[in-house]
Amino acid sequence: SDIVYSLIQHKLLPGCSVLLTTRPTAFHLLEKAEISVWGEILGFDGEERKEYFTRYFEDQSVAAAVFKHVKENEIQYTMSCNPSYCSILGLTLGPFFTKRQKDPYRVPKTITQLYSYYIYNILKNHSREIESPCEALVR
């Protein structure tokens, strides 16, 4: 992370340009940019994604259900190569697969639904001033 930070701040290789992306599947589009030197910082591969969810959840049945859901959703699975997105997926999807709140029909399937639940949970769990997280989300 120190190297990336130094590159972005132009302290390391001051004449270079830095391109950061969270879309590894779009990397082939850069072939036309005539880049002479490049580096790639990889996130999780398939097994590492599964391992992340296994370690994230204490209940292994919840971990398996969340990973299965993510793997079946192409967009969420692509996103999960990025560790920060795995965290968001875990925080957002986990409650849908616990025994108390198990409701497979309400599980977010689109990115909009996923982030809506994510923001709702942040407002609900971390803000004492907001009386109604739903109303704050709709504003």
C-alpha positions in Angstrom: 0.0 0.0 0.0 3.0 2.3 0.6 4.1 1.8 -3.0 0.7 2.6 -4.4 0.3 5.7 -2.1 3.8 6.9 -3.2 2.9 6.4 -6.9 -0.4 8.3 -6.5 1.3 11.2 -4.6 4.0 11.4 -7.4 6.8 10.7 -4.8 7.8 7.5 -6.5 8.4 7.8 -10.3 7.2 11.4 -10.4 6.8 11.4 -14.2 4.5 8.4 -14.4 0.8 8.1 -14.7 -1.2 5.8 -12.5 -4.4 4.1 -13.4 -6.4 2.2 -10.7 -9.4 0.1 -11.5 -11.7 -2.2 -9.6 -12.8 -3.8 -12.9 -10.2 -6.5 -13.6 -12.4 -7.9 -16.4 -12.0 -4.6 -18.4 -8.2 -4.8 -18.3 -8.1 -5.9 -22.0 -9.5 -2.5 -23.0 -6.2 -0.9 -22.0 -4.3 -2.7 -24.8 -5.2 0.2 -27.1 -3.6 2.8 -24.6 0.0 1.8 -25.6 1.2 1.5 -22.1 4.9 0.4 -22.0 5.1 -0.6 -18.3 2.2 -1.7 -16.2 1.5 -3.5 -13.0 -1.5 -5.4 -11.8 -2.6 -5.7 -8.2 -4.8 -8.7 -7.9 -7.6 -9.4 -5.4 -9.2 -12.7 -4.6 -9.5 -15.7 -6.9 -12.4 -18.1 -6.6 -11.0 -20.2 -3.7 -9.8 -17.1 -1.8 -13.3 -15.6 -2.1 -14.8 -18.7 -0.5 -12.1 -18.7 2.2 -12.9 -15.1 3.0 -16.6 -15.8 3.6 -15.6 -18.9 5.6 -13.5 -16.8 7.9 -15.9 -13.9 8.0 -18.8 -15.8 9.4 -18.7 -17.9 12.6 -21.6 -19.9 11.4 -20.3 -22.0 8.4 -23.9 -22.6 7.1 -24.3 -18.8 6.8 -20.9 -18.6 5.1 -21.8 -21.3 2.6 -25.2 -19.8 1.8 -23.7 -16.3 1.3 -20.9 -17.6 -0.9 -23.4 -19.7 -2.9 -25.6 -16.6 -3.4 -22.6 -14.5 -4.5 -21.3 -17.2 -6.9 -24.8 -17.5 -8.5 -24.9 -13.7 -9.1 -22.4 -12.8 -11.8 -22.1 -9.1 -10.9 -21.7 -9.8 -7.2 -19.2 -12.6 -7.9 -17.1 -10.3 -10.1 -17.2 -7.6 -7.4 -16.0 -10.1 -4.8 -12.5 -10.3 -6.2 -12.0 -7.0 -4.3 -11.6 -7.5 -0.6 -13.5 -4.3 0.3 -16.5 -5.5 -1.7 -16.3 -8.9 0.1 -16.7 -7.0 3.3 -19.8 -5.1 2.0 -21.2 -8.4 0.7 -20.7 -10.1 4.0 -22.2 -7.2 6.1 -25.2 -6.9 3.7 -26.0 -10.5 2.8 -25.2 -12.2 6.1 -28.4 -11.2 8.0 -30.5 -12.7 5.2 -29.1 -16.2 5.8 -29.2 -16.3 9.6 -31.8 -18.4 11.2 -33.6 -15.4 12.7 -34.1 -13.5 9.5 -33.9 -16.2 6.8 -35.9 -14.9 3.9 -34.5 -16.0 0.5 -37.0 -13.9 -1.5 -35.7 -10.6 0.0 -32.0 -11.2 -0.6 -30.5 -8.3 -2.7 -29.9 -9.4 -6.3 -29.0 -6.1 -7.9 -26.2 -3.8 -7.0 -28.8 -1.1 -6.3 -30.6 -3.4 -3.8 -27.3 -4.4 -2.3 -26.1 -0.9 -1.6 -29.6 0.2 -0.4 -29.5 -2.5 2.3 -25.8 -1.6 3.1 -26.6 2.1 3.6 -29.8 1.2 5.4 -27.8 -1.0 7.9 -25.2 1.8 8.4 -28.0 4.3 9.2 -29.8 1.8 11.4 -26.9 0.6 13.4 -24.5 3.6 13.5 -26.6 6.7 13.7 -28.4 7.6 16.9 -29.9 10.9 15.6 -31.9 9.3 12.7 -35.3 8.1 13.9 -36.2 6.4 10.6 -33.4 5.0 8.4 -35.9 4.3 5.6 -36.9 8.0 5.4 -33.3 9.1 5.5 -32.5 6.7 2.6 -35.3 8.0 0.4 -34.4 11.7 0.8 
